[in-house]
Amino acid sequence: MSDGREGNSAYGHKAFKRSRSHFADRITADGRDGWPVEAGRYRLVVSRACPWASRALVARRLLGLEDALSLAVADPIQDDRSWRFTLDPDGRDPVLGIRFLSEAYDKRETGYPGGVSVPAVVDVPSGKLVTNDFQQITLDLATEWTALHRPGAPELYPKERRDEIDTVMAEVYQDVNNGVYRAGFATDQREYDEACTGVFRRLELLADRLAGQRYLVGDTITEADIRLFTTLVRFDPVYHGHFKCNRWKLAENPVLWAYARDLFQTPGFGDTVDFDHIKRHYYEVHTGINPTGIVPLGPDLSGWLTPHHREELGGRPFGDGTPPGPVRAGEEVPPRGRP
Ligand SMILES: N[C@@H](CCC(=O)N[C@@H](CS)C(=O)NCC(=O)O)C(=O)O
């Protein structure tokens, strides 16, 4: 499992470098890459443990794409063949009929030497992987899949705000989303110091920004909020301990903790989060940095459901739209993964 550590599966002596997605075809309204948007044709494969895949889980819920784009949830614990469908009956994804996500990669390209990563979108009729481009998948769900959005779906990547959203997302990616990984997988002190310092410097800037406004860009939820949320929700359960990002805990930063709770309690965010999958994945899989594989019992998660008072800042979470309905039957997070 590379988890982005190129050419060094044992987390040995190379600086952490996230791999670029190799399969970057896009599913678009006009089908220009050969993959037109089509209801029921594609399957989104995620791990609920993975922050990059969790972006797609949230976007799919907010946009109401559950009927159009079906969902496969992989076991949070990979084996040496990577992501597997051991949570499903007979260990097989019921729609794709495969046991390992790598089978969809193999159908697309034989002998592909890179890692098998989530999120992945698979073409159901051919069983081929279409894309594992975690940076593009959610943007395309927001802008290319519009014909299949639910009535009242929010605009997650509004045209008039794209420059600002892109700037914020780039900073959040570099220092926060990926910064915690660079800190966690650092193999020398300087590399760790630099990454960890960058994480908290950026978080403090984001807290200043969010002190007076409910969301990162404008007064509605956008893709930028989804991307910050997926890191914040993992912060105290894993990044604080496992990745040594421990200057302070999320729950000790009043602004970011309230912001994260506000999103968690918004339909489409918290109802996609499985803390059990998150904790077991990181602590059991990364044996290079946690050789015993012991999963800590804490932290206490009950705080996620406490009042956040962020509505006092105003804001219109869904803009002119509405919140998504309840989680689809069969897609609920089991009680042991919830606060
Ligand atoms: N590096 C991935 C980004 C997504 C990612 O790192 N996903 C992780 C899970 S959080 C994964 O699947 N890692 C397994 C691997 O890369 O072998 C990509 O190139 O698309």
The ligand as an ORCA input file, in Angstrom:
! r2SCAN-3c Opt
* xyz 0 1
  N      -2.939      8.866     -4.328
  C      -4.309      8.701     -4.649
  C      -5.122      9.679     -3.833
  C      -6.157      9.017     -3.056
  C      -5.522      8.200     -1.950
  O      -4.366      8.436     -1.544
  N      -6.266      7.238     -1.450
  C      -5.709      6.334     -0.472
  C      -6.654      6.070      0.670
  S      -6.845      7.443      1.726
  C      -5.472      5.002     -1.143
  O      -6.333      4.456     -1.772
  N      -4.265      4.499     -0.964
  C      -3.878      3.245     -1.464
  C      -2.764      3.363     -2.461
  O      -2.491      4.477     -2.934
  O      -2.181      2.318     -2.738
  C      -4.488      8.922     -6.126
  O      -3.472      8.944     -6.781
  O      -5.615      9.037     -6.623
*
